[in-house]
Amino acid sequence: MIEALLGSVVIFTLATFLGVELINRVPTTLHTPLMSGANAISGITIAGALIVAGGGHGWISTVIGFLAVVFAMINVVGGYAVTDRMLQMFKRKPGAK
């Protein structure tokens, strides 16, 4: 049990460092298209979190599933808001030639 937990913590830590390095190396012009892709992944996360929260595996899984739904929804809504704002920048203003 301890070995599995330790292995999971090591994988989580390495994934965190790898994610930070990858995000820092992405040019700013690519952030909005990548955010749109991340919104699709967060939609899959929401589906999985709903399954976990409603699975009836105990109160801890219900609470963790609920928190996962909340955080994934924050990510989706924020991502779409930023994407929409970015797309508004490319629209022509009324009266402009």
C-alpha positions as CSV (number, residue, x, y, z in Angstrom):
1,M,0.0,0.0,0.0
2,I,2.8,2.4,0.9
3,E,4.7,1.6,-2.2
4,A,1.7,2.3,-4.4
5,L,1.1,5.7,-2.6
6,L,4.8,6.6,-2.9
7,G,4.8,5.7,-6.6
8,S,1.7,7.8,-7.2
9,V,3.2,10.8,-5.4
10,V,6.4,10.5,-7.5
11,I,4.5,10.3,-10.8
12,F,2.3,13.3,-9.7
13,T,5.4,15.3,-8.8
14,L,7.2,14.5,-12.1
15,A,4.0,15.3,-14.1
16,T,3.7,18.6,-12.3
17,F,7.3,19.6,-13.1
18,L,6.9,18.5,-16.7
19,G,3.7,20.4,-17.1
20,V,5.2,23.6,-15.8
21,E,8.2,23.3,-18.1
22,L,6.0,22.6,-21.1
23,I,3.7,25.6,-20.4
24,N,6.6,27.9,-19.9
25,R,8.0,27.0,-23.3
26,V,4.8,27.6,-25.3
27,P,4.8,30.8,-27.3
28,T,2.1,33.3,-26.3
29,T,0.5,33.1,-29.7
30,L,-0.3,29.5,-29.1
31,H,-1.9,29.8,-25.6
32,T,-5.4,30.5,-26.8
33,P,-5.6,27.5,-29.3
34,L,-4.1,25.3,-26.6
35,M,-6.6,26.5,-24.0
36,S,-9.4,25.5,-26.4
37,G,-8.0,22.0,-26.5
38,A,-7.6,22.0,-22.7
39,N,-11.3,22.8,-22.4
40,A,-12.2,19.6,-24.3
41,I,-10.0,17.7,-21.9
42,S,-11.6,19.4,-18.9
43,G,-15.0,18.3,-20.3
44,I,-13.8,14.7,-20.1
45,T,-12.6,15.4,-16.6
46,I,-16.1,16.6,-15.7
47,A,-17.6,13.4,-17.0
48,G,-15.2,11.3,-15.0
49,A,-15.7,13.4,-11.9
50,L,-19.4,13.0,-12.1
51,I,-19.1,9.3,-12.3
52,V,-16.8,9.2,-9.3
53,A,-19.1,11.6,-7.3
54,G,-22.2,9.7,-8.1
55,G,-20.7,6.2,-7.9
56,G,-21.7,5.6,-4.2
57,H,-18.2,4.6,-3.2
58,G,-18.3,6.5,0.1
59,W,-18.4,10.1,1.3
60,I,-14.7,10.7,0.5
61,S,-15.1,9.8,-3.1
62,T,-18.3,11.9,-3.3
63,V,-16.5,15.0,-1.8
64,I,-13.4,14.5,-4.0
65,G,-15.6,14.0,-7.1
66,F,-17.6,17.1,-6.3
67,L,-14.4,19.2,-5.9
68,A,-13.1,17.8,-9.2
69,V,-16.4,18.9,-10.9
70,V,-16.1,22.4,-9.4
71,F,-12.5,22.9,-10.4
72,A,-13.0,21.5,-13.9
73,M,-16.0,23.7,-14.4
74,I,-14.0,26.7,-13.3
75,N,-11.3,25.7,-15.9
76,V,-13.9,25.3,-18.7
77,V,-15.8,28.5,-18.1
78,G,-12.6,30.5,-17.7
79,G,-11.1,29.0,-20.7
80,Y,-14.1,29.7,-22.9
81,A,-14.2,33.3,-21.5
82,V,-10.6,33.9,-22.4
83,T,-11.1,32.3,-25.9
84,D,-14.1,34.4,-26.5
85,R,-12.3,37.6,-25.5
86,M,-9.4,36.6,-27.8
87,L,-11.7,36.1,-30.7
88,Q,-13.5,39.4,-30.1
89,M,-10.1,41.1,-30.6
90,F,-10.1,39.9,-34.2
91,K,-13.5,41.2,-35.1
92,R,-13.8,44.5,-37.0
93,K,-15.2,47.4,-35.1
94,P,-18.4,49.0,-36.5
95,G,-17.6,51.8,-38.8
96,A,-14.0,50.8,-39.2
97,K,-12.7,50.3,-42.8
